[in-house]
Amino acid sequence: MTTDLKRVLWWGRFDPDYSRNRILRQAYAALGWDIVDFHPLLSRTADIEARLRGLPAPDLVHVPCFRQRDIAAARRYTRRRGLQLLIDPLISAYDKQVFERMKFPEHSVQADRLLKEERELFQSADIVLADTTEHARFFVDTLCIAHDRVHVVYVGAEESLFTPAPGPPPPNNPLEVLFYGSFIPLQGPQVIIEAARLYQGPPVSWVLLGSGPLLADCKMKAEGLPNVTFEGWLPYTDLPDRIRRADILLGVFGSTPKAQRVIPNKVFQALACGKPVVTCSAPAYPAQISETEAGITFVAANNPNELAVAVGRLANETARLQHLGHVARANFEQNFSFAHITRQLASALRE
């Protein structure tokens, strides 16, 4: 699988080891592209630095995820050279500050200014990647990007790391229900604590791994619940083994607007490891997944009772967990595999 363009300049103060970046860089390589990195000293003057350093002429400039600050200079650079600019924001700063963190009221002067600035940045790109169809819709409807410039490329999981166990591991006794994350509102970790409080099924151990803003609140809410434990953050390369040791994986349960637009990393990674997942339903998932058995149990957002019932149902069917794990892995291979992501990227570059 190849494209007409051959050299891509990855631009900005990005982290090449972040999972989204690692997967896309592997996809570029699979498509026959040569990747050149440019890490400027300052984002706002990066185009000047690029000229002074005499960078090799690229066919495309790629600004990776979370690097809105790098877009303006990259756009000046590409315009002067007649190049195309691809951005992969992954998130909207406007969405994050206004609807996730609720730092600014939606119709405030600050929110309007942030929306105007982000619209101008995103509209300056020739190609905009979105991680789901719902994020693509948000970019078009809210940030007013031309529909034909937005292309969906799933986040996926690194298949060299996130793989099923070589043999069927015996179930834990009691079963282990694992959540890992950064304890932010989108993930709804407090919903998990409340679900553990309401839970009435066979004995299970609820484990919450990681750290973040809501961790202290979750620990306070979990006082007196012997079936809830907390674990510190793990190195990224140790995460697959930790997933494989659990019986049921938890996704996200927050009621924020963004929770309806994303498929979380943890869901991709759990499916890749062949583990059944419980997460909140969202239109971000491909339609065929919500209509068929796919190793995912969907519950309503911010509904601890539904979560408790769903976990209880799975815990009552321990003999079926292995089958659901196989289905989960098959779902990953069919819909979210590296090959699928590479085809999505190739389509974005072609068009």
C-alpha positions in Angstrom: 0.0 0.0 0.0 1.7 3.2 -1.1 0.9 6.9 -1.8 2.2 9.5 -4.2 3.8 11.5 -1.4 7.0 10.3 0.2 8.4 12.6 2.9 6.4 13.9 5.8 7.7 16.5 8.3 6.4 15.9 11.8 6.3 19.4 13.2 6.2 20.7 16.7 7.0 20.1 20.4 5.3 16.7 20.4 5.9 13.5 22.2 6.8 10.8 19.6 6.2 8.1 22.2 2.6 8.9 22.8 0.6 6.0 21.6 -1.4 7.9 19.0 1.8 9.3 17.5 3.6 5.9 17.6 0.7 4.2 15.7 0.4 6.9 13.1 4.2 7.0 12.5 4.1 3.2 12.0 1.3 3.7 9.5 3.2 6.3 7.6 6.2 3.9 7.4 3.9 1.1 6.2 2.7 3.4 3.4 6.2 4.1 2.3 6.8 7.5 3.8 10.0 8.9 5.1 9.5 10.6 8.4 11.5 13.7 9.4 11.1 15.2 12.9 11.3 19.0 13.6 11.2 20.0 17.3 11.5 23.8 17.4 12.8 25.7 20.4 9.7 27.8 20.4 6.3 27.1 18.8 5.5 30.6 17.8 8.7 31.2 15.8 9.1 27.7 14.5 8.8 28.7 10.8 11.7 31.1 11.2 13.8 28.4 12.8 12.9 25.9 10.1 14.1 28.3 7.4 17.4 29.0 9.3 18.0 25.3 9.8 17.4 24.4 6.1 15.2 21.4 6.7 14.9 18.8 3.9 12.0 19.7 1.6 8.9 17.6 2.6 5.8 16.7 0.6 3.5 17.2 3.7 3.7 18.7 7.1 2.1 16.9 10.0 1.2 18.6 13.3 0.5 15.8 15.9 -2.1 15.6 18.6 -2.5 18.2 21.3 -0.2 20.7 19.5 -2.6 23.5 18.6 0.2 25.9 19.5 2.3 24.6 16.6 -0.3 25.0 13.9 0.1 28.7 13.1 3.9 28.6 12.4 3.4 25.3 10.5 0.8 27.0 8.3 3.1 30.0 7.5 5.8 27.5 6.6 3.6 25.4 4.3 2.1 28.5 2.6 5.4 29.9 1.7 6.5 26.6 0.1 3.2 25.5 -1.4 2.9 22.4 0.8 -0.1 20.7 2.4 -0.6 20.9 6.1 -2.2 17.9 8.0 -3.2 18.4 11.6 -4.2 15.6 14.1 -5.5 17.6 17.1 -7.3 14.6 18.8 -9.0 17.1 21.1 -10.5 20.6 20.8 -9.1 23.1 23.2 -12.5 25.0 23.0 -14.4 21.8 23.9 -12.0 20.9 26.7 -12.0 24.3 28.4 -15.7 25.1 28.0 -17.5 21.7 28.2 -15.0 19.4 30.0 -13.3 21.6 32.5 -16.1 24.2 32.4 -13.5 26.9 32.8 -15.5 29.4 30.7 -19.3 29.7 30.3 -20.3 28.7 26.8 -21.4 32.2 25.7 -18.8 34.1 27.6 -16.3 36.5 25.9 -13.4 34.1 26.7 -15.2 31.1 25.2 -16.1 33.0 22.1 -12.5 34.2 21.7 -11.2 30.6 22.1 -13.8 29.3 19.6 -12.8 31.9 17.0 -9.1 31.2 17.5 -9.5 27.5 17.2 -11.7 27.8 14.1 -9.0 29.8 12.4 -6.3 27.3 13.3 -8.3 24.2 12.2 -9.6 25.9 9.0 -6.0 26.7 7.9 -5.2 23.0 7.5 -5.6 21.1 4.3 -6.3 17.8 6.1 -7.8 17.3 9.6 -7.7 13.9 11.2 -10.4 13.0 13.7 -10.4 9.9 15.9 -14.1 9.1 15.5 -17.0 10.1 13.3 -18.5 12.1 16.2 -15.4 14.1 16.6 -15.4 14.7 12.9 -18.9 15.9 13.1 -17.9 18.3 15.9 -15.1 19.7 13.8 -17.4 20.3 10.9 -20.4 21.6 12.9 -18.7 23.6 15.6 -15.3 24.5 14.2 -16.8 25.0 10.7 -14.2 22.9 8.8 -15.1 21.9 5.3 -16.5 18.4 5.4 -14.1 17.0 2.7 -11.1 18.1 4.7 -11.9 16.0 7.8 -11.0 12.3 7.8 -11.5 9.7 10.5 -8.5 7.6 11.6 -9.1 5.5 14.7 -6.7 5.6 17.7 -6.3 1.8 17.9 -3.7 0.1 20.1 -0.1 -1.0 19.5 -0.5 -4.6 18.5 3.1 -5.4 19.4 2.2 -4.7 23.0 -1.5 -5.3 23.4 -2.1 -8.9 22.6 -4.1 -11.7 24.2 -2.5 -14.0 26.7 -0.9 -17.0 25.0 -3.3 -19.4 26.8 -6.6 -18.9 28.6 -5.7 -17.7 32.1 -7.8 -19.1 35.0 -10.3 -16.5 36.3 -9.5 -14.7 39.5 -11.3 -15.6 42.6 -13.1 -13.3 43.1 -13.2 -11.9 39.6 -11.2 -8.7 39.0 -12.9 -5.7 37.4 -10.2 -3.3 36.3 -10.3 0.4 35.5 -7.2 2.4 34.6 -7.1 6.1 33.7 -6.3 9.7 34.6 -9.3 10.2 36.9 -11.0 13.0 34.9 -14.7 13.8 34.5 -15.0 12.2 31.1 -13.9 8.8 32.6 -16.5 9.0 35.4 -14.5 7.1 38.0 -16.9 8.2 40.8 -19.6 6.2 38.9 -17.5 3.1 39.3 -17.2 3.7 43.1 -21.0 4.1 43.4 -21.5 1.0 41.2 -19.3 -1.0 43.6 -21.4 0.3 46.5 -24.6 -0.8 44.7 -23.3 -4.1 43.5 -25.2 -7.3 44.5 -23.8 -10.0 42.2 -21.2 -12.7 42.9 -18.1 -11.4 44.7 -15.8 -9.3 42.5 -12.8 -7.0 43.2 -13.0 -3.5 41.8 -9.6 -2.1 41.0 -8.9 1.5 40.0 -5.4 2.1 38.7 -3.8 5.5 38.0 -3.9 9.0 39.3 -5.5 12.3 38.5 -7.8 15.1 39.7 -10.6 12.9 40.9 -8.5 10.3 42.6 -8.8 11.8 46.1 -12.6 12.2 45.8 -12.8 8.5 44.6 -10.8 7.3 47.6 -13.0 9.2 50.0 -16.2 7.8 48.4 -14.7 4.3 48.6 -14.1 4.4 52.3 -15.8 1.4 53.9 -15.9 -0.6 50.6 -13.6 -3.6 51.1 -14.2 -4.7 47.5 -12.6 -1.5 46.1 -8.8 -1.1 45.9 -6.5 1.5 44.2 -3.2 0.9 42.5 -0.6 3.5 41.4 0.2 4.2 37.8 2.2 1.7 35.8 4.8 2.2 33.0 3.1 2.0 29.6 5.0 -1.2 28.7 3.7 -2.9 31.8 0.1 -2.1 31.1 -0.7 -5.0 28.7 0.3 -7.6 31.4 -1.9 -5.8 33.9 -4.9 -5.9 31.5 -4.4 -9.6 30.9 -4.4 -10.4 34.6 -7.9 -8.8 35.0 -11.2 -10.5 34.1 -13.4 -7.6 33.0 -12.2 -4.2 31.9 -14.0 -0.9 32.4 -14.1 2.0 29.9 -15.6 5.4 30.7 -18.8 6.5 32.3 -18.9 10.3 32.4 -21.8 12.3 31.1 -19.7 15.1 29.5 -20.4 15.8 25.8 -16.9 14.6 24.8 -17.7 11.1 26.4 -20.2 10.7 23.5 -17.6 11.6 20.9 -14.7 9.3 21.8 -13.6 5.7 21.9 -11.1 5.7 24.7 -7.6 4.3 24.5 -8.4 1.8 27.2 -11.3 0.3 25.2 -9.0 -0.3 22.1 -6.3 -1.7 24.4 -8.7 -4.1 26.3 -10.2 -5.4 23.0 -6.7 -5.9 21.6 -5.8 -8.0 24.7 -9.0 -10.1 24.2 -10.8 -8.9 27.3 -14.5 -8.2 27.7 -15.3 -4.5 28.3 -18.1 -2.6 30.0 -18.3 1.1 29.0 -20.9 3.8 28.3 -22.8 3.7 25.1 -21.9 6.4 22.6 -22.5 7.2 18.9 -18.8 7.3 18.4 -18.7 3.5 18.0 -19.3 2.0 14.5 -22.9 1.0 14.1 -22.2 -2.7 13.6 -20.6 -2.9 17.1 -23.7 -1.7 18.9 -25.9 -4.0 16.9 -24.0 -7.3 17.4 -22.1 -9.1 20.2 -18.7 -7.5 20.1 -17.1 -8.2 23.5 -18.4 -4.9 24.7 -21.3 -4.3 27.1 -22.8 -0.9 26.8 -24.5 1.0 29.7 -25.9 4.4 30.0 -23.5 7.2 30.9 -23.4 8.3 34.6 -25.6 5.3 35.6 -23.9 3.3 38.4 -26.9 1.0 38.8 -26.7 -0.1 35.1 -22.9 -0.6 35.5 -23.4 -2.7 38.7 -26.0 -4.8 37.0 -23.8 -5.3 33.8 -20.8 -6.4 35.9 -23.1 -8.7 37.9 -24.4 -10.3 34.7 -20.9 -11.0 33.5 -19.8 -12.3 36.9 -22.6 -14.8 36.8 -21.4 -16.2 33.5 -17.7 -16.9 34.3 -17.7 -19.8 31.8 -18.6 -17.3 29.0 -15.9 -14.7 29.8 -13.3 -16.6 27.7 -15.7 -16.6 24.7 -16.3 -12.9 25.1 -12.6 -12.3 25.1 -12.2 -14.1 21.8 -15.1 -12.0 20.4 -13.5 -8.8 21.7 -10.2 -9.6 19.9 -12.1 -10.4 16.7 -13.9 -7.1 17.0 -10.6 -5.3 17.4 -9.1 -7.1 14.3 -12.1 -6.3 12.2 -12.7 -2.7 13.1 -9.7 -1.2 14.8 -6.6 -3.1 13.7 -3.3 -1.4 12.5 -4.1 -2.5 9.0 -7.5 -0.8 9.2 -5.9 2.4 10.6 -3.3 2.3 7.9 -6.1 2.2 5.3 -7.8 5.1 6.9 -4.6 7.2 6.8 -4.0 6.2 3.2 -7.5 7.4 2.3 -7.0 10.7 4.1 -3.7 11.3 2.2 -5.2 10.3 -1.1 -8.1 12.7 -0.9 
